[in-house]
Amino acid sequence: MVEVLISALLIFLALGGIMSMNVRSIHLLRTTHQATATSQMLQQRIESLRSKTWPEISNGAALARLISVPPESEREIADVDFVESLTVSVPDTMGQEQTSGPKLRLNRQHGHVQLLEDGDLGAERALLVSISLQWNDATRAQNRFLKSIVCRTGLTQTGIGGGVLGHPDSP
């Protein structure tokens, strides 16, 4: 009888360990899925902005209308309460955001877009677009971000549509 009780105890301990590993695996898979889906969402957002005309991405009201439409991959994270933040600014010569000057800042949460900072960027030749997604999973806050330079003249590699940061007259 004692051997049967000890055997049953060992079986229950083993089953408990298996269930614990299963819960951790499911959590890891969920976290990985969220990270992948948010990265894809950021990439789709950047690509959709690149396909728009210059007035649509250099004007706050037009940009708010654009980001009010969710990217296709957003349905992958429909159960996640996230905040999408978008900043459009003028890059310096190294491609970093200038500390001063006009910029556009927007947030989107629960499908509602809020224009936090508005400026006129229509005369600029290049814009630095920074997008981030923040959300909380079961254990901690998560954040994904992506930056890209969008030029008025298109691609800016040497020989394709201009020189450095969209300036055709640059060396």
C-alpha positions as a Markdown table, in Angstrom:
| # | Residue | x | y | z |
|---|---|---|---|---|
| 1 | Met | 0.0 | 0.0 | 0.0 |
| 2 | Val | 2.8 | 2.4 | 0.8 |
| 3 | Glu | 4.5 | 1.7 | -2.5 |
| 4 | Val | 1.3 | 2.5 | -4.3 |
| 5 | Leu | 1.0 | 5.8 | -2.4 |
| 6 | Ile | 4.6 | 6.7 | -3.2 |
| 7 | Ser | 4.1 | 5.8 | -6.8 |
| 8 | Ala | 0.9 | 8.0 | -7.0 |
| 9 | Leu | 2.8 | 10.9 | -5.4 |
| 10 | Leu | 5.6 | 10.6 | -7.9 |
| 11 | Ile | 3.1 | 10.5 | -10.8 |
| 12 | Phe | 1.3 | 13.6 | -9.5 |
| 13 | Leu | 4.6 | 15.5 | -9.1 |
| 14 | Ala | 5.6 | 14.6 | -12.6 |
| 15 | Leu | 2.2 | 15.7 | -14.0 |
| 16 | Gly | 2.5 | 18.9 | -12.0 |
| 17 | Gly | 5.9 | 19.6 | -13.5 |
| 18 | Ile | 4.6 | 18.9 | -17.0 |
| 19 | Met | 1.7 | 21.3 | -16.5 |
| 20 | Ser | 4.0 | 24.0 | -15.2 |
| 21 | Met | 6.2 | 23.6 | -18.2 |
| 22 | Asn | 3.1 | 23.8 | -20.4 |
| 23 | Val | 2.0 | 27.0 | -18.9 |
| 24 | Arg | 5.4 | 28.6 | -19.3 |
| 25 | Ser | 5.6 | 27.4 | -22.9 |
| 26 | Ile | 2.2 | 28.9 | -23.7 |
| 27 | His | 3.3 | 32.2 | -22.1 |
| 28 | Leu | 6.5 | 32.2 | -24.1 |
| 29 | Leu | 4.6 | 31.4 | -27.4 |
| 30 | Arg | 2.1 | 34.2 | -26.7 |
| 31 | Thr | 4.9 | 36.8 | -25.9 |
| 32 | Thr | 6.7 | 35.7 | -29.1 |
| 33 | His | 3.6 | 36.0 | -31.2 |
| 34 | Gln | 2.9 | 39.5 | -29.8 |
| 35 | Ala | 6.4 | 40.6 | -30.5 |
| 36 | Thr | 6.3 | 39.3 | -34.1 |
| 37 | Ala | 2.9 | 40.7 | -34.8 |
| 38 | Thr | 3.8 | 44.2 | -33.5 |
| 39 | Ser | 7.1 | 44.2 | -35.5 |
| 40 | Gln | 5.1 | 43.3 | -38.6 |
| 41 | Met | 2.5 | 46.0 | -37.8 |
| 42 | Leu | 5.3 | 48.6 | -37.5 |
| 43 | Gln | 6.8 | 47.6 | -40.8 |
| 44 | Gln | 3.4 | 47.7 | -42.5 |
| 45 | Arg | 2.8 | 51.2 | -41.1 |
| 46 | Ile | 6.2 | 52.5 | -42.4 |
| 47 | Glu | 5.5 | 50.9 | -45.8 |
| 48 | Ser | 2.1 | 52.5 | -46.0 |
| 49 | Leu | 3.5 | 55.9 | -45.2 |
| 50 | Arg | 6.2 | 55.5 | -47.8 |
| 51 | Ser | 3.5 | 54.9 | -50.5 |
| 52 | Lys | 1.7 | 58.1 | -49.7 |
| 53 | Thr | 2.2 | 61.6 | -51.2 |
| 54 | Trp | 4.4 | 64.2 | -49.5 |
| 55 | Pro | 1.4 | 66.4 | -48.3 |
| 56 | Glu | -0.1 | 63.3 | -46.6 |
| 57 | Ile | 2.9 | 62.6 | -44.4 |
| 58 | Ser | 4.0 | 66.2 | -43.8 |
| 59 | Asn | 0.7 | 67.5 | -42.5 |
| 60 | Gly | -0.7 | 66.6 | -39.0 |
| 61 | Ala | -4.4 | 66.4 | -40.0 |
| 62 | Ala | -3.6 | 64.2 | -43.0 |
| 63 | Leu | -1.3 | 62.0 | -41.0 |
| 64 | Ala | -3.9 | 61.5 | -38.3 |
| 65 | Arg | -6.4 | 60.3 | -41.0 |
| 66 | Leu | -3.7 | 57.9 | -42.3 |
| 67 | Ile | -2.9 | 56.3 | -39.0 |
| 68 | Ser | -6.5 | 56.0 | -38.0 |
| 69 | Val | -6.7 | 53.1 | -40.4 |
| 70 | Pro | -5.2 | 50.1 | -38.7 |
| 71 | Pro | -2.6 | 48.0 | -40.6 |
| 72 | Glu | -3.7 | 44.4 | -41.6 |
| 73 | Ser | -1.5 | 42.7 | -39.0 |
| 74 | Glu | -3.3 | 44.6 | -36.1 |
| 75 | Arg | -5.9 | 41.9 | -36.0 |
| 76 | Glu | -3.2 | 39.4 | -34.9 |
| 77 | Ile | -3.0 | 41.4 | -31.6 |
| 78 | Ala | -6.6 | 42.3 | -31.2 |
| 79 | Asp | -6.6 | 41.2 | -27.6 |
| 80 | Val | -3.7 | 43.4 | -26.7 |
| 81 | Asp | -4.3 | 47.0 | -25.4 |
| 82 | Phe | -1.5 | 48.9 | -27.1 |
| 83 | Val | -0.6 | 52.5 | -27.8 |
| 84 | Glu | 0.9 | 53.4 | -31.2 |
| 85 | Ser | 3.0 | 56.5 | -31.1 |
| 86 | Leu | 4.2 | 58.2 | -34.3 |
| 87 | Thr | 6.7 | 61.1 | -34.6 |
| 88 | Val | 7.6 | 62.8 | -37.8 |
| 89 | Ser | 10.5 | 65.2 | -37.6 |
| 90 | Val | 13.3 | 66.7 | -39.7 |
| 91 | Pro | 16.5 | 64.6 | -39.5 |
| 92 | Asp | 19.9 | 66.1 | -39.0 |
| 93 | Thr | 22.7 | 65.2 | -41.5 |
| 94 | Met | 23.4 | 62.0 | -39.6 |
| 95 | Gly | 19.8 | 60.8 | -39.9 |
| 96 | Gln | 18.9 | 61.5 | -36.2 |
| 97 | Glu | 16.0 | 63.6 | -34.9 |
| 98 | Gln | 16.9 | 67.3 | -34.5 |
| 99 | Thr | 16.4 | 68.5 | -31.0 |
| 100 | Ser | 14.6 | 71.7 | -32.1 |
| 101 | Gly | 12.3 | 72.5 | -35.0 |
| 102 | Pro | 8.8 | 71.5 | -36.1 |
| 103 | Lys | 7.6 | 68.0 | -35.7 |
| 104 | Leu | 4.4 | 66.0 | -35.7 |
| 105 | Arg | 3.5 | 63.7 | -32.8 |
| 106 | Leu | 0.5 | 61.5 | -32.7 |
| 107 | Asn | -0.8 | 58.7 | -30.5 |
| 108 | Arg | -3.4 | 56.1 | -31.4 |
| 109 | Gln | -5.1 | 54.0 | -28.8 |
| 110 | His | -8.4 | 52.0 | -29.1 |
| 111 | Gly | -8.8 | 53.3 | -32.6 |
| 112 | His | -8.7 | 57.0 | -31.6 |
| 113 | Val | -6.0 | 59.3 | -32.9 |
| 114 | Gln | -4.7 | 62.2 | -30.8 |
| 115 | Leu | -2.6 | 64.9 | -32.5 |
| 116 | Leu | -0.1 | 65.9 | -29.7 |
| 117 | Glu | 2.1 | 68.2 | -31.6 |
| 118 | Asp | 1.5 | 69.8 | -35.0 |
| 119 | Gly | 3.9 | 71.5 | -37.3 |
| 120 | Asp | 4.3 | 72.3 | -41.0 |
| 121 | Leu | 6.9 | 70.0 | -42.6 |
| 122 | Gly | 5.7 | 70.4 | -46.2 |
| 123 | Ala | 8.8 | 72.4 | -47.3 |
| 124 | Glu | 11.3 | 69.8 | -46.0 |
| 125 | Arg | 13.2 | 67.4 | -48.3 |
| 126 | Ala | 13.4 | 64.5 | -45.9 |
| 127 | Leu | 11.5 | 63.4 | -42.8 |
| 128 | Leu | 12.4 | 61.0 | -40.0 |
| 129 | Val | 9.5 | 58.8 | -39.1 |
| 130 | Ser | 9.6 | 57.1 | -35.7 |
| 131 | Ile | 6.9 | 54.6 | -34.7 |
| 132 | Ser | 6.6 | 52.7 | -31.5 |
| 133 | Leu | 4.1 | 50.3 | -30.0 |
| 134 | Gln | 3.8 | 49.9 | -26.2 |
| 135 | Trp | 1.7 | 47.3 | -24.4 |
| 136 | Asn | 1.7 | 45.3 | -21.2 |
| 137 | Asp | 1.8 | 41.5 | -21.2 |
| 138 | Ala | 1.2 | 39.3 | -18.2 |
| 139 | Thr | 4.6 | 40.1 | -16.7 |
| 140 | Arg | 5.9 | 43.5 | -17.9 |
| 141 | Ala | 5.7 | 46.4 | -20.2 |
| 142 | Gln | 6.7 | 45.7 | -23.8 |
| 143 | Asn | 7.9 | 48.2 | -26.4 |
| 144 | Arg | 8.8 | 47.9 | -30.1 |
| 145 | Phe | 9.9 | 50.7 | -32.3 |
| 146 | Leu | 11.0 | 51.4 | -35.9 |
| 147 | Lys | 12.6 | 54.5 | -37.6 |
| 148 | Ser | 12.9 | 55.3 | -41.2 |
| 149 | Ile | 13.8 | 58.3 | -43.3 |
| 150 | Val | 11.3 | 59.2 | -46.0 |
| 151 | Cys | 12.5 | 61.5 | -48.7 |
| 152 | Arg | 10.5 | 63.8 | -51.0 |
| 153 | Thr | 12.6 | 62.7 | -54.0 |
| 154 | Gly | 12.2 | 59.0 | -53.3 |
| 155 | Leu | 15.1 | 56.6 | -52.7 |
| 156 | Thr | 18.3 | 58.4 | -51.7 |
| 157 | Gln | 21.1 | 56.0 | -52.3 |
| 158 | Thr | 23.8 | 57.5 | -54.5 |
| 159 | Gly | 22.5 | 57.5 | -58.0 |
| 160 | Ile | 18.9 | 56.8 | -57.2 |
| 161 | Gly | 16.7 | 59.9 | -56.8 |
| 162 | Gly | 19.3 | 62.2 | -55.2 |
| 163 | Gly | 22.0 | 62.4 | -52.7 |
| 164 | Val | 22.2 | 62.6 | -48.9 |
| 165 | Leu | 18.7 | 62.8 | -47.3 |
| 166 | Gly | 17.0 | 63.8 | -50.5 |
| 167 | His | 19.2 | 66.7 | -51.4 |
| 168 | Pro | 19.9 | 66.2 | -55.2 |
| 169 | Asp | 22.8 | 68.8 | -55.0 |
| 170 | Ser | 24.6 | 67.0 | -52.2 |
| 171 | Pro | 27.9 | 65.2 | -53.0 |
